[in-house]
Amino acid sequence: MSGAMRDNSWQDSVQRLLVRLLLVGAIALIFVPLVLTLYLSVFDETLIVFPPHGYTLRWYSEILPQFGGALRTSGLTALAAVAISLLLGVPAGIGLSRYRFRGRDAIGTLLLAPLTIPGVAIGLGIFVLAVMIEERTDVAISGSLPLMVAAHVLITLPWVVRLCLASLANHDRAAEEAAASLGARPLTVIWRVTLPAMRSGIIAGALFAFIVSFENLEMTLFLIAPGMTTLPIAVLQYLQYHIDPLVAAIAVAQVVIVGGALILLDRQVRIARVVA
């Protein structure tokens, strides 16, 4: 009996050790590239060499002069896509969560389908569709900002719908039923009870939608026109002719801004409970 107990104890110790090693390895895979990127971003070199001759923060000051136009295009596109996605996704989330009607499952699948389709396929399909429309109507839409915004709505809307549904999944409808029984109209119930309950999901959906739109590369490659570019494409074009720490500085700045936004919003609305 004591021998079996010792064997079980030894097996438990080995399992705990393996779990800890896997955890350390996962943390290293996440943070080591970030630390190396941060280290590269302060090299005082026009060509990345190791070890560097010195360190500087000047690369961060060159982000706006070099990529200001691309940042503006990416920001405007992402903000417009988020606004339209919220206008469509929040009512869709409420309808799919609260009501039962014919075609409900099909609509839910259709709204979430872009998450399963590669961005290259979506971008190519939208580009071909735009060309076909131009041939039949003589309306130039390919390479336009409205077309790119519409395409980005296609990939951001599923995030809003998904997180709105998640925020309502564990919400008790008793408060809504009580408000309705006291004479509140359906729109009043949604405005005063349902939407406050969805607050975490709406904010999380908007944040993730903005990130997905702002960082999109593969789909946007098919939708830009000469003279119009987004930040990911501008960075890709920059790397064709330059190998310096500026791109590392951009990556660090984005990680800091997005990470800070996530931490701040999670403290306010507990986004982690919705995403989990």
Contacts in CASP RR format, 6 or more apart in sequence:
PFRMAT RR
TARGET T0000
AUTHOR 0000-0000-0000
METHOD contacts of the structure
MODEL  1
MSGAMRDNSWQDSVQRLLVRLLLVGAIALIFVPLVLTLYLSVFDETLIVF
PPHGYTLRWYSEILPQFGGALRTSGLTALAAVAISLLLGVPAGIGLSRYR
FRGRDAIGTLLLAPLTIPGVAIGLGIFVLAVMIEERTDVAISGSLPLMVA
AHVLITLPWVVRLCLASLANHDRAAEEAAASLGARPLTVIWRVTLPAMRS
GIIAGALFAFIVSFENLEMTLFLIAPGMTTLPIAVLQYLQYHIDPLVAAI
AVAQVVIVGGALILLDRQVRIARVVA
34 255 0 8 1.000
37 248 0 8 1.000
37 251 0 8 1.000
37 252 0 8 1.000
37 255 0 8 1.000
38 248 0 8 1.000
38 252 0 8 1.000
40 48 0 8 1.000
40 245 0 8 1.000
40 248 0 8 1.000
41 59 0 8 1.000
41 60 0 8 1.000
41 245 0 8 1.000
41 248 0 8 1.000
41 249 0 8 1.000
41 251 0 8 1.000
41 252 0 8 1.000
42 55 0 8 1.000
42 56 0 8 1.000
42 57 0 8 1.000
42 59 0 8 1.000
42 245 0 8 1.000
43 49 0 8 1.000
43 52 0 8 1.000
43 54 0 8 1.000
43 55 0 8 1.000
43 56 0 8 1.000
43 245 0 8 1.000
44 52 0 8 1.000
44 53 0 8 1.000
44 54 0 8 1.000
44 55 0 8 1.000
44 56 0 8 1.000
44 58 0 8 1.000
45 52 0 8 1.000
45 53 0 8 1.000
45 54 0 8 1.000
45 244 0 8 1.000
45 245 0 8 1.000
46 244 0 8 1.000
47 243 0 8 1.000
47 244 0 8 1.000
48 243 0 8 1.000
48 244 0 8 1.000
48 245 0 8 1.000
59 244 0 8 1.000
59 245 0 8 1.000
59 246 0 8 1.000
59 248 0 8 1.000
59 249 0 8 1.000
60 249 0 8 1.000
60 253 0 8 1.000
62 246 0 8 1.000
62 249 0 8 1.000
63 71 0 8 1.000
63 246 0 8 1.000
63 249 0 8 1.000
63 250 0 8 1.000
63 253 0 8 1.000
64 71 0 8 1.000
66 238 0 8 1.000
66 246 0 8 1.000
67 231 0 8 1.000
67 234 0 8 1.000
67 235 0 8 1.000
67 238 0 8 1.000
67 250 0 8 1.000
69 229 0 8 1.000
69 234 0 8 1.000
70 229 0 8 1.000
70 230 0 8 1.000
70 231 0 8 1.000
70 233 0 8 1.000
70 234 0 8 1.000
70 235 0 8 1.000
71 231 0 8 1.000
73 145 0 8 1.000
73 228 0 8 1.000
73 229 0 8 1.000
73 230 0 8 1.000
73 231 0 8 1.000
74 213 0 8 1.000
74 214 0 8 1.000
74 230 0 8 1.000
74 231 0 8 1.000
74 232 0 8 1.000
75 214 0 8 1.000
76 145 0 8 1.000
77 145 0 8 1.000
77 148 0 8 1.000
77 149 0 8 1.000
77 152 0 8 1.000
77 213 0 8 1.000
77 214 0 8 1.000
77 230 0 8 1.000
78 152 0 8 1.000
78 209 0 8 1.000
78 210 0 8 1.000
78 213 0 8 1.000
78 214 0 8 1.000
79 210 0 8 1.000
80 149 0 8 1.000
80 152 0 8 1.000
81 149 0 8 1.000
81 152 0 8 1.000
81 153 0 8 1.000
81 156 0 8 1.000
81 209 0 8 1.000
81 210 0 8 1.000
81 213 0 8 1.000
82 156 0 8 1.000
82 206 0 8 1.000
82 209 0 8 1.000
82 210 0 8 1.000
82 213 0 8 1.000
84 149 0 8 1.000
84 153 0 8 1.000
84 157 0 8 1.000
85 153 0 8 1.000
85 156 0 8 1.000
85 157 0 8 1.000
85 159 0 8 1.000
85 160 0 8 1.000
85 206 0 8 1.000
85 209 0 8 1.000
86 160 0 8 1.000
86 202 0 8 1.000
86 206 0 8 1.000
86 209 0 8 1.000
88 153 0 8 1.000
88 157 0 8 1.000
88 160 0 8 1.000
89 111 0 8 1.000
89 157 0 8 1.000
89 160 0 8 1.000
89 161 0 8 1.000
89 164 0 8 1.000
90 160 0 8 1.000
90 164 0 8 1.000
90 195 0 8 1.000
90 198 0 8 1.000
90 202 0 8 1.000
92 107 0 8 1.000
92 108 0 8 1.000
92 111 0 8 1.000
92 161 0 8 1.000
92 164 0 8 1.000
93 161 0 8 1.000
93 164 0 8 1.000
93 165 0 8 1.000
93 168 0 8 1.000
94 164 0 8 1.000
94 168 0 8 1.000
94 190 0 8 1.000
94 194 0 8 1.000
94 198 0 8 1.000
96 104 0 8 1.000
96 107 0 8 1.000
96 108 0 8 1.000
96 111 0 8 1.000
96 161 0 8 1.000
96 165 0 8 1.000
97 164 0 8 1.000
97 165 0 8 1.000
97 168 0 8 1.000
97 169 0 8 1.000
98 168 0 8 1.000
98 173 0 8 1.000
98 194 0 8 1.000
108 161 0 8 1.000
111 157 0 8 1.000
111 158 0 8 1.000
111 161 0 8 1.000
112 158 0 8 1.000
112 161 0 8 1.000
112 162 0 8 1.000
113 158 0 8 1.000
114 122 0 8 1.000
114 154 0 8 1.000
114 155 0 8 1.000
114 157 0 8 1.000
114 158 0 8 1.000
115 158 0 8 1.000
115 159 0 8 1.000
115 162 0 8 1.000
118 218 0 8 1.000
119 155 0 8 1.000
119 216 0 8 1.000
119 218 0 8 1.000
119 219 0 8 1.000
120 218 0 8 1.000
120 219 0 8 1.000
120 222 0 8 1.000
122 151 0 8 1.000
122 154 0 8 1.000
122 155 0 8 1.000
122 219 0 8 1.000
123 151 0 8 1.000
123 218 0 8 1.000
123 219 0 8 1.000
123 220 0 8 1.000
123 221 0 8 1.000
123 222 0 8 1.000
123 223 0 8 1.000
124 222 0 8 1.000
125 222 0 8 1.000
126 147 0 8 1.000
126 151 0 8 1.000
126 154 0 8 1.000
126 219 0 8 1.000
126 222 0 8 1.000
126 223 0 8 1.000
127 142 0 8 1.000
127 222 0 8 1.000
127 223 0 8 1.000
130 141 0 8 1.000
130 142 0 8 1.000
130 143 0 8 1.000
130 147 0 8 1.000
131 142 0 8 1.000
133 139 0 8 1.000
133 141 0 8 1.000
134 140 0 8 1.000
134 141 0 8 1.000
134 142 0 8 1.000
141 147 0 8 1.000
142 223 0 8 1.000
142 225 0 8 1.000
143 223 0 8 1.000
143 224 0 8 1.000
143 225 0 8 1.000
143 228 0 8 1.000
144 225 0 8 1.000
145 228 0 8 1.000
147 223 0 8 1.000
148 220 0 8 1.000
148 223 0 8 1.000
148 224 0 8 1.000
151 219 0 8 1.000
151 220 0 8 1.000
151 223 0 8 1.000
152 213 0 8 1.000
152 216 0 8 1.000
152 219 0 8 1.000
152 220 0 8 1.000
155 212 0 8 1.000
155 213 0 8 1.000
155 216 0 8 1.000
155 219 0 8 1.000
156 209 0 8 1.000
156 210 0 8 1.000
156 212 0 8 1.000
156 213 0 8 1.000
157 209 0 8 1.000
159 205 0 8 1.000
159 208 0 8 1.000
159 209 0 8 1.000
159 212 0 8 1.000
160 202 0 8 1.000
160 205 0 8 1.000
160 206 0 8 1.000
160 209 0 8 1.000
162 205 0 8 1.000
163 201 0 8 1.000
163 202 0 8 1.000
163 204 0 8 1.000
163 205 0 8 1.000
163 208 0 8 1.000
163 274 0 8 1.000
163 275 0 8 1.000
164 198 0 8 1.000
164 201 0 8 1.000
164 202 0 8 1.000
164 205 0 8 1.000
166 201 0 8 1.000
166 274 0 8 1.000
166 275 0 8 1.000
167 197 0 8 1.000
167 198 0 8 1.000
167 199 0 8 1.000
167 200 0 8 1.000
167 201 0 8 1.000
167 202 0 8 1.000
167 204 0 8 1.000
167 274 0 8 1.000
168 194 0 8 1.000
168 197 0 8 1.000
168 198 0 8 1.000
171 197 0 8 1.000
171 198 0 8 1.000
175 193 0 8 1.000
175 197 0 8 1.000
176 189 0 8 1.000
176 193 0 8 1.000
176 194 0 8 1.000
179 188 0 8 1.000
179 189 0 8 1.000
179 192 0 8 1.000
179 193 0 8 1.000
180 186 0 8 1.000
180 189 0 8 1.000
184 192 0 8 1.000
195 202 0 8 1.000
199 269 0 8 1.000
200 269 0 8 1.000
200 270 0 8 1.000
200 271 0 8 1.000
200 273 0 8 1.000
200 274 0 8 1.000
201 269 0 8 1.000
201 271 0 8 1.000
201 274 0 8 1.000
203 265 0 8 1.000
203 269 0 8 1.000
203 271 0 8 1.000
204 265 0 8 1.000
204 269 0 8 1.000
204 271 0 8 1.000
204 274 0 8 1.000
204 275 0 8 1.000
207 261 0 8 1.000
207 262 0 8 1.000
207 265 0 8 1.000
207 271 0 8 1.000
211 258 0 8 1.000
214 231 0 8 1.000
215 232 0 8 1.000
215 254 0 8 1.000
216 230 0 8 1.000
216 232 0 8 1.000
217 232 0 8 1.000
217 233 0 8 1.000
217 236 0 8 1.000
220 230 0 8 1.000
220 232 0 8 1.000
220 233 0 8 1.000
221 233 0 8 1.000
224 230 0 8 1.000
224 233 0 8 1.000
229 237 0 8 1.000
231 250 0 8 1.000
235 247 0 8 1.000
235 250 0 8 1.000
238 246 0 8 1.000
238 247 0 8 1.000
239 247 0 8 1.000
262 271 0 8 1.000
265 271 0 8 1.000
266 272 0 8 1.000
END
